[in-house]
Amino acid sequence: MNRPRFFIPPSQIHGSTVTLDDPRQIHHLRDVLRLGLGDQIMAFDGQGSQWLGTIARAGARRVVIRLDQHRDAPVERAVSIWLGQALLKADRFEWIVQKATELGVATLSPLVTRHTVVRLSSEQAISRRQRWQRIATEAAKQCQRATIPVIHPPQSLEALLRRTQRSSLILIPTLSVTTIPLQDVLPGRQAAQEVVALIGPEGDFSPEEVALAEKFGARPVSLGPRTLRAETAAIALLAILQHVLGS
């Protein structure tokens, strides 16, 4: 039986009960799903644990859930995928956050690159990041993931490369330099521990940025003969990695 799923921050789990106080979740539970005292739900903490729970108290501002039984969560992939995605217009970037979550990405880093058009102030970056995390949480809930991707603040390509230079494989699809077909890079990579996928903006990475990435071990690759939109390239690469590296 498919029961409604609700995200419970680990900090709100106290023994065998949790308290929901997020107005959005309470509205969804009470007013949309019309759940109440005694109804069962699935609760997950975003870190790989989930439980079968029963609504023990349903107030207007707080809902108390009794955690009855720990349930095995779907097994996450052995390979961790880290997506470095250049900032795009709000709706398109949010779509990528949603789909990347569905495709099992573990970490997502928004990138500011030479050809990035979208620029965010410090205040905008904070509010956008909070929204992206909410979108990822909702997507994880809908697709039955027990973990939620970690979303970093926007950063430069070099900053991300310095953080990921020890990764097993770094891929940078691009049209700006000579590349290797993706199918020639992936065979034998099933044992990789972490794969980093770098996706540029609509104007692509500059040749200088690709050269910088290569210094950190990145492999410039081709996704085929067609010029893809940034969000298409991201989802195409993630889907291929999911197929080749396994769920």
MILOVEX-374718 format. One record per residue (C-alpha): residue in one letter; x, y, z. Coordinates in steps of 0.02 Angstrom, whole numbers, padded with zeros to 5 digits, always signed. Layout:
MILOVEX-374718
AXYZ ...
END
This chain:
MILOVEX-374718
M+00000+00000+00000 N+00067+00171-00049 R+00051+00287+00100 P+00081+00476+00095 R+00263+00520+00131 F+00320+00663+00239 F+00494+00732+00268 I+00543+00743+00451 P+00703+00838+00491 P+00815+00729+00602 S+00815+00866+00735 Q+00627+00841+00759 I+00639+00654+00794 H+00629+00623+00981 G+00624+00440+01025 S+00472+00360+00946 T+00377+00519+00904 V+00402+00668+00789 T+00316+00835+00779 L+00270+00915+00613 D+00262+01104+00624 D+00296+01155+00443 P+00137+01248+00387 R+00156+01181+00209 Q+00162+01000+00266 I+00021+01023+00391 H-00088+01102+00256 H-00049+00958+00138 L-00086+00829+00272 R-00245+00905+00344 D-00324+01004+00203 V-00265+00917+00044 L-00251+00734+00096 R-00380+00754+00236 L-00282+00644+00354 G-00317+00641+00539 L-00302+00547+00702 G-00257+00364+00676 D-00210+00378+00492 Q-00045+00301+00438 I+00094+00389+00342 M+00274+00357+00292 A+00404+00472+00370 F+00582+00493+00304 D+00726+00595+00372 G+00818+00633+00209 Q+00972+00538+00270 G+00919+00362+00222 S+00795+00311+00358 Q+00608+00296+00347 W+00468+00236+00460 L+00286+00184+00456 G+00198+00306+00570 T+00026+00344+00642 I-00047+00517+00671 A-00065+00529+00861 R-00118+00711+00870 A-00176+00829+00734 G-00184+01011+00787 A-00197+01166+00680 R-00012+01208+00698 R+00067+01044+00752 V+00044+00863+00705 V+00120+00727+00814 I+00167+00565+00729 R+00206+00404+00820 L+00344+00306+00733 D+00282+00127+00737 Q+00404+00032+00628 H+00569+00066+00543 R+00559+00020+00360 D+00701-00022+00242 A+00729+00121+00120 P+00763+00095-00066 V+00948+00061-00088 E+01042+00212-00153 R+01170+00193-00290 A+01345+00137-00244 V+01414+00278-00352 S+01385+00455-00287 I+01345+00582-00424 W+01388+00765-00397 L+01308+00886-00521 G+01392+01053-00551 Q+01262+01151-00649 A+01286+01328-00713 L+01149+01445-00655 L+01002+01466-00775 K+00840+01562-00769 A+00740+01521-00613 D+00610+01402-00685 R+00736+01304-00788 F+00858+01283-00643 E+00717+01228-00529 W+00667+01098-00658 I+00845+01031-00656 V+00843+01021-00466 Q+00683+00919-00473 K+00740+00800-00610 A+00916+00780-00539 T+00839+00726-00375 E+00731+00598-00466 L+00887+00533-00555 G+00980+00504-00392 V+01103+00650-00383 A+01185+00657-00211 T+01253+00836-00220 L+01210+00986-00328 S+01321+01139-00344 P+01256+01292-00438 L+01398+01368-00540 V+01440+01545-00590 T+01539+01534-00752 R+01605+01655-00882 H+01449+01643-00990 T+01323+01632-00847 V+01189+01763-00874 V+01100+01742-00707 R+01190+01830-00564 L+01123+01825-00386 S+01153+01943-00241 S+01198+01866-00074 E+01017+01885-00015 Q+00949+01809-00175 A+01071+01663-00165 I+01011+01622+00011 S+00826+01627-00034 R+00852+01531-00197 R+00952+01397-00108 Q+00813+01375+00020 R+00687+01358-00121 W+00797+01233-00215 Q+00812+01128-00058 R+00623+01128-00037 I+00603+01073-00218 A+00729+00933-00192 T+00640+00878-00033 E+00471+00873-00123 A+00547+00778-00270 A+00626+00651-00152 K+00459+00628-00067 Q+00369+00600-00232 C+00496+00479-00308 Q+00515+00373-00149 R+00695+00425-00113 A+00748+00412+00069 T+00891+00536+00045 I+00886+00717-00011 P+01024+00795-00117 V+01136+00921-00032 I+01125+01087-00125 H+01271+01207-00105 P+01273+01397-00123 P+01322+01461-00296 Q+01509+01453-00323 S+01641+01471-00458 L+01695+01327-00568 E+01869+01332-00492 A+01799+01323-00315 L+01701+01167-00359 L+01848+01087-00448 R+01955+01111-00294 R+01822+01023-00190 T+01801+00876-00309 Q+01977+00848-00377 R+01991+00682-00285 S+01834+00614-00368 S+01847+00454-00470 L+01786+00536-00630 I+01749+00716-00682 L+01652+00741-00843 I+01631+00907-00934 P+01519+00899-01088 T+01565+01042-01204 L+01567+01101-01383 S+01708+01226-01357 V+01855+01106-01375 T+01894+00937-01451 T+01807+00803-01348 I+01801+00615-01319 P+01637+00522-01353 L+01555+00487-01185 Q+01539+00302-01227 D+01729+00291-01237 V+01752+00360-01061 L+01624+00261-00960 P+01669+00077-00990 G+01751+00003-00836 R+01694+00146-00724 Q+01566+00046-00624 A+01688+00041-00478 A+01697+00232-00469 Q+01652+00302-00298 E+01604+00479-00351 V+01568+00549-00524 V+01560+00737-00552 A+01456+00800-00698 L+01491+00981-00749 I+01359+01066-00856 G+01386+01239-00927 P+01263+01381-00965 E+01179+01410-01132 G+01340+01489-01197 D+01441+01335-01145 F+01601+01335-01045 S+01740+01441-01119 P+01896+01353-01186 E+01991+01426-01038 E+01867+01351-00915 V+01880+01181-00999 A+02071+01193-00990 L+02057+01235-00805 A+01944+01085-00777 E+02067+00973-00868 K+02205+01028-00748 F+02097+00955-00609 G+02073+00792-00703 A+01910+00826-00795 R+01875+00736-00959 P+01795+00843-01097 V+01660+00733-01174 S+01532+00739-01313 L+01348+00695-01289 G+01322+00674-01475 P+01313+00777-01634 R+01170+00893-01582 T+01182+01056-01486 L+01081+01030-01327 R+01003+01156-01210 A+01091+01161-01042 E+00949+01075-00950 T+00935+00941-01085 A+01122+00906-01074 A+01109+00889-00884 I+00967+00764-00887 A+01038+00667-01034 L+01205+00645-00946 L+01125+00597-00780 A+01012+00470-00863 I+01161+00392-00954 L+01261+00384-00792 Q+01114+00303-00702 H+01101+00172-00839 V+01287+00134-00849 L+01332+00146-00665 G+01173+00068-00597 S+01035+00128-00481 
END
